[in-house]
């Protein structure tokens, strides 16, 4: 007998109900929910969803909070970048901004006569 949910996939259980775009969005969310992700501790692809927002690694046992459908959200990525920037120090863009501000301050002090030409 032929497979009945070839095109529908995970949303075949809904049949012809709810509309195609709703079923498509639901299928994408279900696929994200049940996919395996990379662990931030051991770097193995063993992270699965335990409950809404709770993710656990099957290898090292690390449990952490994440998004409802994915363990890493855009907000968590942005927060990780901010934390890493604070821990590692200034980035190249930050250093360029600091140098630019120092040059402007130097020129301002030179024009005000606070500095000698020899410095």
N, CA, C and O of each residue as an XYZ file, in Angstrom:
476
protein
N       0.837     -1.180      0.000
C       0.000      0.000      0.000
C       0.883      1.245      0.000
O       1.950      1.251      0.615
N       0.449      2.283     -0.677
C       1.245      3.497     -0.826
C       1.301      4.281      0.490
O       0.407      4.197      1.332
N       2.377      5.039      0.628
C       2.533      5.886      1.795
C       1.574      7.068      1.661
O       1.531      7.711      0.611
N       0.809      7.360      2.704
C      -0.235      8.379      2.575
C       0.233      9.772      2.935
O      -0.459     10.739      2.619
N       1.386      9.920      3.587
C       1.804     11.249      4.037
C       3.106     11.666      3.373
O       3.952     12.294      4.009
N       3.273     11.329      2.125
C       4.525     11.644      1.457
C       4.777     13.155      1.414
O       5.867     13.596      1.778
N       3.828     13.936      0.991
C       4.015     15.380      0.922
C       3.780     16.045      2.271
O       4.426     17.043      2.589
N       2.879     15.511      3.052
C       2.508     16.161      4.310
C       3.575     15.952      5.381
O       3.789     16.840      6.205
N       4.240     14.821      5.392
C       5.283     14.568      6.384
C       4.714     14.468      7.784
O       3.779     13.707      8.035
N       5.287     15.244      8.697
C       4.882     15.203     10.105
C       3.458     15.702     10.321
O       2.824     15.363     11.321
N       2.959     16.501      9.393
C       1.637     17.091      9.577
C       0.558     16.287      8.875
O      -0.567     16.767      8.737
N       0.864     15.089      8.431
C      -0.127     14.250      7.776
C      -1.286     13.900      8.684
O      -2.390     13.614      8.221
N      -1.027     13.925      9.977
C      -2.099     13.594     10.933
C      -3.203     14.641     10.967
O      -4.304     14.365     11.444
N      -2.916     15.853     10.460
C      -3.939     16.900     10.451
C      -4.893     16.769      9.274
O      -5.954     17.393      9.262
N      -4.525     15.964      8.285
C      -5.382     15.783      7.119
C      -5.521     17.064      6.331
O      -4.546     17.790      6.137
N      -6.725     17.346      5.877
C      -6.973     18.541      5.073
C      -7.402     19.718      5.926
O      -7.862     20.726      5.389
N      -7.266     19.619      7.228
C      -7.729     20.680      8.125
C      -6.666     21.772      8.308
O      -5.484     21.526      8.071
N      -7.066     22.936      8.714
C      -6.269     24.072      9.193
C      -5.575     24.876      8.105
O      -5.075     25.956      8.417
N      -5.505     24.447      6.881
C      -4.876     25.223      5.818
C      -3.419     24.850      5.628
O      -2.751     24.403      6.561
N      -2.936     25.037      4.417
C      -1.600     24.561      4.069
C      -0.496     25.357      4.771
O       0.505     24.776      5.191
N      -0.662     26.669      4.904
C       0.407     27.453      5.525
C       0.525     27.144      7.015
O       1.634     27.118      7.548
N      -0.579     26.912      7.686
C      -0.542     26.560      9.107
C       0.127     25.201      9.283
O       0.945     25.015     10.183
N      -0.227     24.253      8.418
C       0.405     22.932      8.499
C       1.897     23.007      8.188
O       2.697     22.303      8.803
N       2.269     23.851      7.243
C       3.682     23.998      6.897
C       4.464     24.584      8.069
O       5.548     24.100      8.393
N       3.923     25.618      8.706
C       4.588     26.222      9.866
C       4.674     25.233     11.022
O       5.694     25.164     11.708
N       3.614     24.474     11.240
C       3.624     23.479     12.311
C       4.665     22.405     12.031
O       5.347     21.953     12.950
N       4.796     21.992     10.772
C       5.795     20.985     10.415
C       7.203     21.484     10.642
O       8.063     20.733     11.101
N       7.452     22.751     10.324
C       8.779     23.327     10.558
C       9.093     23.385     12.052
O      10.214     23.087     12.464
N       8.108     23.766     12.860
C       8.314     23.828     14.312
C       8.558     22.433     14.887
O       9.408     22.259     15.761
N       7.815     21.445     14.397
C       8.014     20.075     14.885
C       9.388     19.548     14.495
O      10.023     18.831     15.269
N       9.847     19.897     13.306
C      11.168     19.450     12.872
C      12.264     20.075     13.731
O      13.223     19.399     14.105
N      12.124     21.364     14.046
C      13.106     22.028     14.906
C      13.106     21.441     16.306
O      14.157     21.291     16.929
N      11.915     21.110     16.795
C      11.781     20.601     18.154
C      12.467     19.253     18.330
O      13.112     19.011     19.350
N      12.329     18.376     17.338
C      12.833     17.020     17.509
C      14.232     16.819     16.932
O      14.778     15.719     17.026
N      14.826     17.858     16.337
C      16.165     17.728     15.772
C      17.206     17.625     16.883
O      16.949     18.000     18.027
N      18.375     17.116     16.532
C      19.491     17.063     17.473
C      20.386     18.262     17.212
O      20.599     18.650     16.064
N      20.914     18.852     18.295
C      21.747     20.037     18.208
C      23.092     19.769     18.860
O      23.265     18.775     19.565
N      24.051     20.672     18.617
C      25.398     20.527     19.149
C      25.456     21.028     20.590
O      24.946     22.103     20.908
N      26.078     20.241     21.448
C      26.205     20.598     22.865
C      27.226     21.719     23.031
O      28.294     21.653     22.422
N      26.936     22.756     23.839
C      27.905     23.829     24.044
C      29.079     23.415     24.917
O      30.085     24.124     24.960
N      28.980     22.283     25.618
C      30.054     21.845     26.508
C      30.964     20.835     25.814
O      32.173     21.045     25.727
N      30.379     19.726     25.315
C      31.196     18.651     24.753
C      31.276     18.685     23.231
O      32.016     17.898     22.639
N      30.542     19.567     22.596
C      30.548     19.760     21.141
C      30.057     18.551     20.344
O      30.327     18.466     19.146
N      29.355     17.628     20.967
C      28.754     16.503     20.258
C      27.322     16.861     19.872
O      26.679     17.677     20.532
N      26.838     16.257     18.819
C      25.482     16.527     18.331
C      24.510     15.600     19.053
O      23.968     14.669     18.457
N      24.294     15.861     20.339
C      23.469     14.991     21.169
C      22.439     15.748     21.999
O      21.819     15.157     22.883
N      22.242     17.024     21.741
C      21.296     17.819     22.537
C      19.885     17.589     22.023
O      19.607     17.758     20.836
N      19.002     17.204     22.924
C      17.593     17.011     22.594
C      16.735     17.789     23.578
O      17.199     18.194     24.644
N      15.486     17.988     23.206
C      14.574     18.750     24.054
C      13.961     17.847     25.102
O      13.439     16.779     24.783
N      14.024     18.274     26.354
C      13.403     17.547     27.462
C      11.972     18.038     27.685
O      11.045     17.241     27.824
N      11.810     19.345     27.717
C      10.512     19.988     27.904
C      10.609     21.357     27.245
O      11.638     21.685     26.656
N       9.557     22.155     27.335
C       9.568     23.468     26.706
C      10.671     24.319     27.329
O      10.612     24.645     28.515
N      11.671     24.677     26.536
C      12.759     25.531     27.009
C      13.847     24.808     27.766
O      14.795     25.457     28.208
N      13.770     23.500     27.943
C      14.791     22.751     28.675
C      15.439     21.763     27.711
O      14.765     20.918     27.122
N      16.753     21.881     27.558
C      17.510     21.072     26.615
C      18.592     20.316     27.364
O      19.167     20.835     28.321
N      18.874     19.094     26.936
C      19.815     18.248     27.645
C      20.692     17.490     26.649
O      20.222     17.051     25.599
N      21.967     17.346     26.994
C      22.909     16.593     26.164
C      22.876     15.135     26.595
O      22.973     14.824     27.782
N      22.738     14.252     25.625
C      22.707     12.830     25.925
C      24.077     12.250     26.229
O      24.165     11.161     26.797
N      25.149     12.945     25.865
C      26.494     12.428     26.102
C      27.054     12.860     27.448
O      27.423     12.024     28.273
N      27.117     14.181     27.667
C      27.742     14.667     28.897
C      26.729     14.966     30.000
O      27.120     15.182     31.147
N      25.427     14.984     29.674
C      24.409     15.229     30.684
C      24.170     16.689     31.001
O      23.409     17.001     31.916
N      24.803     17.592     30.267
C      24.635     19.027     30.509
C      23.196     19.430     30.187
O      22.709     19.162     29.088
N      22.519     20.069     31.131
C      21.150     20.544     30.950
C      21.155     22.066     31.018
O      21.776     22.648     31.908
N      20.474     22.702     30.094
C      20.471     24.159     30.069
C      19.146     24.661     29.514
O      18.385     23.916     28.898
N      18.892     25.939     29.747
C      17.667     26.571     29.255
C      17.910     27.136     27.869
O      19.007     27.599     27.557
N      16.884     27.094     27.048
C      16.978     27.625     25.691
C      15.616     28.074     25.232
O      14.742     28.384     26.041
N      15.444     28.106     23.933
C      14.167     28.498     23.376
C      13.173     27.358     23.432
O      13.525     26.235     23.792
N      11.937     27.642     23.077
C      10.899     26.621     23.100
C      11.106     25.596     21.992
O      10.842     24.410     22.191
N      11.579     26.043     20.818
C      11.708     25.149     19.674
C      13.155     24.842     19.345
O      13.443     23.786     18.783
N      14.076     25.738     19.680
C      15.497     25.554     19.414
C      16.276     25.888     20.680
O      15.848     26.742     21.457
N      17.401     25.236     20.901
C      18.149     25.519     22.126
C      18.830     26.882     22.127
O      19.050     27.459     23.191
N      19.165     27.403     20.952
C      19.868     28.685     20.874
C      19.034     29.644     20.035
O      18.757     29.383     18.864
N      18.639     30.754     20.647
C      17.818     31.744     19.970
C      18.697     32.914     19.535
O      19.874     32.973     19.889
N      18.133     33.835     18.777
C      18.900     35.015     18.377
C      19.310     35.832     19.598
O      20.414     36.374     19.642
N      18.430     35.921     20.585
C      18.751     36.678     21.791
C      19.885     36.015     22.566
O      20.757     36.706     23.093
N      19.886     34.686     22.642
C      20.955     34.014     23.371
C      22.282     34.146     22.641
O      23.329     34.229     23.283
N      22.260     34.167     21.304
C      23.489     34.384     20.541
C      24.036     35.787     20.789
O      25.243     35.965     20.953
N      23.154     36.777     20.816
C      23.589     38.152     21.077
C      24.154     38.282     22.485
O      25.166     38.954     22.686
N      23.512     37.646     23.459
C      24.014     37.691     24.831
C      25.367     37.011     24.934
O      26.240     37.493     25.655
N      25.562     35.911     24.236
C      26.855     35.219     24.257
C      27.945     36.103     23.668
O      29.065     36.131     24.179
N      27.623     36.832     22.588
C      28.610     37.738     21.998
C      28.985     38.845     22.975
O      30.157     39.201     23.093
N      27.990     39.392     23.679
C      28.262     40.465     24.639
C      29.125     39.958     25.779
O      30.076     40.627     26.183
N      28.807     38.785     26.300
C      29.589     38.219     27.400
C      31.009     37.936     26.944
O      31.964     38.234     27.660
N      31.156     37.357     25.745
C      32.485     37.056     25.222
C      33.288     38.334     25.001
O      34.486     38.376     25.279
N      32.623     39.376     24.500
C      33.316     40.649     24.279
C      33.791     41.240     25.597
O      34.897     41.775     25.672
N      32.970     41.150     26.632
C      33.365     41.674     27.937
C      34.500     40.850     28.538
O      35.380     41.396     29.203
N      34.481     39.550     28.308
C      35.518     38.690     28.880
C      36.832     38.814     28.117
O      37.902     38.829     28.726
N      36.763     38.902     26.788
C      37.977     38.942     25.969
C      38.570     40.336     25.874
O      39.748     40.481     25.547
N      37.799     41.341     26.145
C      38.266     42.704     26.001
C      37.681     43.343     24.757
O      36.714     42.847     24.178
N      38.271     44.431     24.364
C      37.752     45.208     23.249
C      38.033     44.505     21.917
O      39.055     43.837     21.761
N      37.132     44.662     20.983
C      37.305     44.115     19.638
C      38.052     45.132     18.773
O      38.379     46.225     19.235
N      38.316     44.773     17.536
C      39.019     45.666     16.618
C      38.224     46.946     16.386
O      38.789     48.039     16.348
N      36.905     46.800     16.232
C      36.070     47.988     16.040
C      36.107     48.884     17.275
O      36.145     50.109     17.162
N      36.096     48.262     18.454
C      36.176     49.051     19.685
C      37.508     49.792     19.769
O      37.551     50.957     20.165
N      38.597     49.112     19.394
C      39.918     49.735     19.441
C      40.005     50.902     18.449
O      40.612     51.930     18.752
N      39.400     50.743     17.267
C      39.398     51.825     16.279
C      38.626     53.025     16.817
O      39.053     54.165     16.631
N      37.512     52.788     17.473
C      36.716     53.872     18.049
C      37.504     54.579     19.151
O      37.493     55.808     19.231
N      38.179     53.818     19.992
C      38.978     54.405     21.082
C      40.099     55.267     20.511
O      40.361     56.358     21.017
N      40.768     54.781     19.450
C      41.850     55.540     18.821
C      41.311     56.829     18.195
O      41.946     57.879     18.284
N      40.146     56.745     17.568
C      39.548     57.922     16.950
C      39.206     58.964     18.007
O      39.456     60.154     17.810
N      38.637     58.529     19.125
C      38.307     59.459     20.199
C      39.556     60.081     20.795
O      39.549     61.265     21.133
N      40.638     59.304     20.932
C      41.892     59.840     21.457
C      42.480     60.876     20.510
O      43.010     61.891     20.962
N      42.394     60.636     19.193
C      42.905     61.603     18.215
C      42.102     62.898     18.267
O      42.678     63.985     18.214
N      40.787     62.794     18.369
C      39.960     63.993     18.462
C      40.269     64.787     19.731
O      40.328     66.016     19.704
N      40.461     64.088     20.823
C      40.797     64.749     22.095
C      42.154     65.434     21.995
O      42.326     66.548     22.492
N      43.114     64.778     21.358
C      44.439     65.367     21.182
C      44.361     66.644     20.350
O      44.971     67.654     20.702
N      43.601     66.601     19.234
C      43.455     67.794     18.399
C      42.761     68.919     19.155
O      43.139     70.082     19.019
N      41.758     68.583     19.944
C      41.056     69.602     20.720
C      42.000     70.268     21.707
O      41.976     71.488     21.872
N      42.830     69.467     22.363
C      43.770     70.029     23.340
C      44.856     70.856     22.655
O      45.312     71.858     23.206
N      45.273     70.440     21.451
C      46.270     71.210     20.696
C      45.707     72.574     20.299
O      46.385     73.593     20.427
N      44.462     72.586     19.815
C      43.835     73.841     19.394
C      43.571     74.755     20.576
O      43.583     75.977     20.430
N      43.332     74.174     21.750
C      43.085     74.985     22.933
C      44.379     75.499     23.547
O      44.347     76.334     24.451
N      45.528     75.003     23.061
C      46.813     75.458     23.591
C      47.224     74.753     24.859
O      48.133     75.218     25.547
N      46.599     73.665     25.188
C      46.944     72.933     26.408
C      48.200     72.083     26.232
O      48.825     71.693     27.218
N      48.576     71.791     24.979
C      49.729     70.934     24.706
C      50.798     71.728     23.951
O      50.489     72.679     23.234
N      52.047     71.325     24.123
C      53.137     71.919     23.356
C      53.233     71.189     22.021
O      52.701     70.089     21.868
N      53.917     71.807     21.053
C      54.099     71.184     19.753
C      55.061     69.999     19.844
O      55.030     69.118     18.985
N      55.911     69.962     20.868
C      56.938     68.934     20.969
C      56.383     67.592     21.425
O      57.023     66.568     21.185
N      55.239     67.551     22.062
C      54.673     66.295     22.559
C      54.214     65.504     21.462
O      53.702     64.403     21.667
